[in-house]
Amino acid sequence: MIHPKVISVLILILISFYLIIIEGADFNLLFVICFLTTLLMSLDAGDWFLRNKFIFDPVCIISLFSYMYFFISPVLQSTWSYWPSFPELEYNRNWLLVWASLNLFGAVFYRFIIFNEGRKAPSLNNYIYYFNKTKFYKLIAVFMAVGVISQLYIYQKFGGISGFINTFSERQENSAAIFDPFEGMGIEMLLADGFRNLFAIFIIVYFKGSTLAKKWWFFIFILVSLVIVSFLFGGLKGSRGAVVYSVFWGVGMYHFWMKPIKVKHALLGIVSLMLFLNTYYWYKFAGIEGLTAMLDDNVKHSLNQGLREENTKFVISRDLGRMDFQTIALIELLDEQYPLAFGRSYLSSVFSVVPTSIISAENKPPSITKEKTELIYGQGSYIHGDVRATTNLLGQFGELSVNFGLFGCFIFYIILAKYSLFVRRIIQRSLSDDALLLLVPMLSLLAIQFMMYDSSVMVQFLMRNFIYISLLYVFCLKKHYVE
């Protein structure tokens, strides 16, 4: 049998040939550095392909994502000279090498920690966490009712589902900075969005152990139900994550508590994810008119002129990579001497969850948007609510560097390694029916969130996805020791 590490390297080599032969990528220094970084970061991908038990292991998930994040995305973005928000990078390509080199050094830290601390598998726990079913069903019924009522209130306020979609389309057409009809509805949307994951955990817990759980059509039923619920409870406001993350969590719960997902089915899910990101892109940026663009090339061309360039390039470069903005941050920090934030953006992220009815938006410390806007337009350019306030994401490599300089770049890799090993140990130590395993899919996904998102987005993500689930675990979880 082929060693998993060999599989990981072979995949990287195949991707390299594809980039050079099919995409016409130059075999230059950026290519080499990105290749070496990905080699270090992706060494656990083979375990994912060869062993079903690693499908939701964060170390393996990071390895899989590394092929795109550290290699395909930066190499293709450079090859295409595609800089949708930062055209100045075309004349600052040496800084791309600085970005790549810092990631290479960070990857060395990451691989050392994974190898050194992950060599010995911990023993199984002698206890198991389970739900008190009586409390669980009572509490989840209340929470689900709150979620449904909140979502119905939102739809009613905008004239039903069609009215909500039309309002969202108008918001995208005018820019949320100028026209945001959803402003002031944070609590209602927070309570409504939490229903998605409540629905998933209810289905899994209720049907666990039943004869239906093992049937293939029941998995399809769960999958379709999750997609529909995710669209109705958050997806229609342009949030692709509302659909992707909730479906991912639901499928992961099924994997741990009902029937293991096979690798070939997981691969099919990844392909479906890429198709979804490409198609729903149009609705996210242009509402109903964007849906029309998927079928009409003329509409698509007109939208491209006003919004983005070709959506496939945007998805690969910006949705699945962060090289461009992180490089801009490095230029401003190292060359222009932009002052470090020293944790300010993380403090502001904590305040972001406080309702505006308690502290108004004007009185809250500005989020990382302040630093991001000033990185682009210069110090003092940030004005709350101004149309120039950027929505581009830095990811934690970028945000940590903005706060703590080059030291922050290496903190990123240390945290990423330590956290992923922490979640891996939950998988390794938990018994098969442990309720903690239901949390693993979303905990694993947080590692990718850490790579891709700013702290303010991550805090909102945690609130939306764990607002109800965390309370279920606090009030309904029991611990039982086993022989």
Secondary structure by P-SEA (a helix, b strand, c coil): cccaaaaaaaaaaaaaaaaaccccccccaaaaaaaaaaaaaccaaaaaaccccccccaaaaaaaaccccccaaaaaaaaaccccccccccccaaaaaaaaaaaaaaaaaaaaaaaaaaccccccccbbbbbaaaaaaaaaaaaaaaaaaaaaaaaaaaccaaaaaaaaaaaaaaccccccccccaaaaaaaaaaaaaaaaaaaaaaaccccccccaaaaaaaaaaaaaaaaacccccccccccaaaaaaaaaaaacccccccaaaaaaaaaaaaaaaaacccccccaaaaaaaaccaaaaaaaaacccccaaaaaaccccccaaaaaaaaaaacccccccccaaaaaaaaaccccccccccccccccaaaaaaaaacccccccccccccccccccaaaaaaacccaaaaaaaaaaaaaaaaaaaaaaaccccccccccaaaaaaaaaaaaacccaaaaaaaaaaccccaaaaaaccbbbbbcc
